[in-house]
């Protein structure tokens, strides 16, 4: 289950979006399949945490596109002692057409 809210601005071919996610397991678990986590889940609570993303997609040019994404995740009760710790990530994608 992942409730989500977003707000953004769209230009002619580009956009800037702010996206909020809240992550919760239907049933508490002690691990997540296919997740590269360094912190174990307690298995006693299903609330994984909350995330906010800022996404800038620039597509104003015929042969060039640029995506810049910044994310912040706050761990929830499912992470036990790691609850309320923040993790950050950034992503950059450049596409050039020849």
Backbone torsions as a table, in degrees:
resi	resn	phi	psi	omega
1	UNK	NA	132.8	-176.2
2	UNK	-146.4	83.1	173.8
3	UNK	-61.1	144.7	-175.4
4	UNK	-143.1	145.8	174.0
5	UNK	-136.9	146.9	179.6
6	UNK	-148.7	156.4	174.9
7	UNK	-142.2	146.1	-178.4
8	UNK	-164.1	176.7	177.5
9	UNK	-133.1	131.4	179.3
10	UNK	-113.3	129.7	173.4
11	UNK	-95.1	-158.7	179.3
12	UNK	-58.5	-50.6	-179.2
13	UNK	-136.2	9.9	-176.5
14	UNK	-128.1	167.3	-179.7
15	UNK	-151.9	156.3	173.0
16	UNK	-131.8	120.7	-175.6
17	UNK	-128.7	142.8	171.4
18	UNK	-114.8	120.6	-172.3
19	UNK	-124.6	133.4	178.0
20	UNK	-113.1	134.6	176.5
21	UNK	-125.9	143.9	170.7
22	UNK	-123.9	121.4	-173.9
23	UNK	-106.9	129.0	179.4
24	UNK	-143.2	135.7	174.0
25	UNK	-81.4	143.5	175.8
26	UNK	-64.1	-41.9	176.9
27	UNK	-123.9	131.6	176.1
28	UNK	-55.0	144.1	-179.0
29	UNK	-141.8	159.1	179.4
30	UNK	-94.2	-3.6	177.4
31	UNK	-155.2	164.5	175.9
32	UNK	-120.7	129.0	-179.7
33	UNK	-66.5	136.8	176.2
34	UNK	60.0	28.7	177.4
35	UNK	-108.4	137.2	178.1
36	UNK	-98.1	73.1	-177.9
37	UNK	-102.9	141.3	175.4
38	UNK	-96.7	-5.9	-179.5
39	UNK	-117.4	133.4	-179.3
40	UNK	-82.6	150.9	173.2
41	UNK	-82.6	153.3	-179.7
42	UNK	-79.7	-26.0	-175.7
43	UNK	80.9	4.3	-176.5
44	UNK	-108.8	-10.7	-178.1
45	UNK	-144.3	144.9	-177.1
46	UNK	-96.1	-4.3	-177.3
47	UNK	-81.7	106.4	-177.5
48	UNK	-77.0	-39.7	179.6
49	UNK	147.1	-168.4	-177.2
50	UNK	-129.4	149.5	-179.4
51	UNK	-137.3	146.6	173.0
52	UNK	-129.3	133.9	-178.1
53	UNK	-123.2	140.6	171.1
54	UNK	-114.9	120.1	-172.5
55	UNK	-121.5	119.8	175.6
56	UNK	-113.3	119.4	178.8
57	UNK	-119.7	114.7	-179.9
58	UNK	-107.6	118.6	-179.5
59	UNK	-134.4	43.2	-175.0
60	UNK	-85.1	-11.6	-174.7
61	UNK	-112.4	152.4	-175.7
62	UNK	-66.1	-37.6	-173.8
63	UNK	-119.3	12.3	-174.3
64	UNK	-141.0	129.9	176.1
65	UNK	-132.5	146.1	-177.8
66	UNK	-137.3	128.3	174.7
67	UNK	-120.1	129.8	176.9
68	UNK	-126.6	125.0	-177.2
69	UNK	-130.7	131.9	172.8
70	UNK	-121.3	136.8	-176.8
71	UNK	-132.6	146.7	173.1
72	UNK	-133.7	129.4	-178.5
73	UNK	-122.3	130.3	175.0
74	UNK	-108.3	119.7	-177.5
75	UNK	-65.0	141.7	-179.9
76	UNK	-98.3	-170.3	-176.2
77	UNK	-61.2	-23.0	179.1
78	UNK	-64.0	-17.4	-178.3
79	UNK	-96.1	8.4	175.1
80	UNK	59.2	-121.4	-177.3
81	UNK	-65.0	-20.2	178.2
82	UNK	-83.1	0.5	179.0
83	UNK	-54.2	140.8	178.5
84	UNK	73.0	3.1	173.6
85	UNK	-77.8	145.4	-178.3
86	UNK	-102.1	143.0	172.4
87	UNK	-125.8	145.7	-176.9
88	UNK	-128.0	150.0	177.3
89	UNK	-148.0	154.3	175.4
90	UNK	-137.8	149.5	-177.4
91	UNK	-140.5	136.6	177.5
92	UNK	-131.2	128.4	177.3
93	UNK	-129.0	130.7	178.0
94	UNK	-123.5	127.9	177.2
95	UNK	-120.7	125.9	178.7
96	UNK	-123.5	125.9	179.0
97	UNK	-98.3	134.1	179.4
98	UNK	-101.3	NA	NA
